[in-house]
Amino acid sequence: MDRVTYHEQTDMENILKLREVLRTLPEFSRDYFRAIDSTTTTKTRISYAYDIQVQALDIEEFMEYLKVYKDNQDTYVTNGETGLKRKISTLRSFYNYYFKHEMIKTNPPALITMPKLHEKAIVRLDTDEVAMLLDYIEHAGDQLSGQ
């Protein structure tokens, strides 16, 4: 029997999760996920499926909700600019697919202003940190046996 790699196992689990989530979405949404199958990973597709909210009239309210909410374990989940942008991009991609294929007449997410991403400061190592890093890399395997 062939061994299943970690990556293959994760893909199988995500495919099964995606099938469960798709059962809760309108039937036509399955077409979208089949269409993006060859250009996305299973992790991306399962994330998209969790992000999609079909009621387009509530997208801005949804964005506000996404900033802070509780998950199934009553743990607070927060989303910054990057997380909000990704989740709204999911909706835009979903609606664009159906709009392009003339299955819907309007594309409400296209009217929503995307969250602005602010530049992050570049963090550089100082001279001592660079030396320590290089030293570690050069000698990281010194204590390992030949096996």
N, C-alpha and C positions, 0 to 999 in steps of 0.2 A: 504494500500500500504506500502511495506517495505521501510524503510529509507535506503539510500545509504550512506555508511561511506565515509569519506574523502579519505581513501586508495582505496576503490572500485571506487570512482569517478576519482581519479588520474589514476588508472589502465585503466579505460575505455577511458579516454582522450589520454593516451599514445598508446593504441592499435589503436585508430583512426589515430593518428599522424603517427604511424608505417605503417599503410596501405597506407597513402598518400605518404610516402617516398618510400615504396616498389614499387609503381607505376612508380617511376623514375629510379629504378634499373633494371638490366636485370632480366628476369622472373625466371631464375634458382636460384637467390639469395633468393627467398621465401622459398626454401627447407632448406636452412641454418637456417633461422629464426624459422621455424617450429621445426627443430632439437634441437635448444637451448632453446626452449620455457619452458621446464620443469626444466631447471637448471639455469635460469636467471630471473630477475625481468623485468617488462615492462619498467622501467626506463633504465635498462641496454640495453635492445634490441633496444629501440629508440635511445639511444646514439650510439650504434654500427651502426645502420642504417645511422645516420648522419655522422659517421666517415669513412665509407667505400668509398674507391676510387678504381674503377675497373681497371684503367690503371696502371698495376704493374710496368711498366718501369719508372714511375715518383715518386716512393715511397720516394726516398731520397729528391727530390725536394719538395714533399709534406710535409716531416718532417720540412724542412726549412720554408715553408709557414706557418705551424702550430704554429711556434714560435710567430708570430704577424700577425694578419689579421683583417679585418673589417667584422662585422656581418651584418645582413639585416638592422639594425638600424644605420649603419655607426658608430658603437661603436667599438673601438679596443679591440680585444680578444687576450690574451697572454696565452701561455702554457709553463710551466716549465718542468723539467725533468719528474715529475710524470704524467702530462697531456700528454706529448709526448709518454711516455711509454705505457700509456693506449690506446691511439689512434693507435699506431703501433701494440699493442697486438690485437686490434680489427681486423686489416688487417691480421695478422698472423693466428688468429683463423678462419677467413673467408676462407682464402686460404687453410689452413690445412684441413678443412672440405671437400673441393672439391678435393684436392690432395689425401686424404685418400680414398675417394669414386671413385677415378680414373676418375673424370670428367674433370680434367686438368692435363697436363703432367709435368708442372713445378710449383715450389712454390717460387717465387721471394722474398716474405717477409722473408722467412727463411734465406736468404742470407744477410739481412740487420742487421747491428749491432744495438742492442737496446740501447737507451739512458741510461747512467749510472746514478743511483740514489746515491746521496751523503748523508752521514749520517747527520741527523739533531741533533743539540745539545739538550740535555735533559734540559728542563726548570723546575726548582723546586721552590716550594713556600718557602719563608723564614718562620721563626717561627711565626712572627706576622701575616702573611697571612694565615697560617694554623689555628691559633687561631680564626681569623676573620671568616674564612670559616666555621669552626665547630660551632662557635657562631651563625652564620646566619642560619645554618641548624637546630640547636636545637630550635631556636626561630622564624623560618620563618612563622609558622602558628599562632603565638600568637595573631595577630590582626584580624584573621578570625572569623566570627560568627560560630555558631554551624551548620549552614545550608550551 
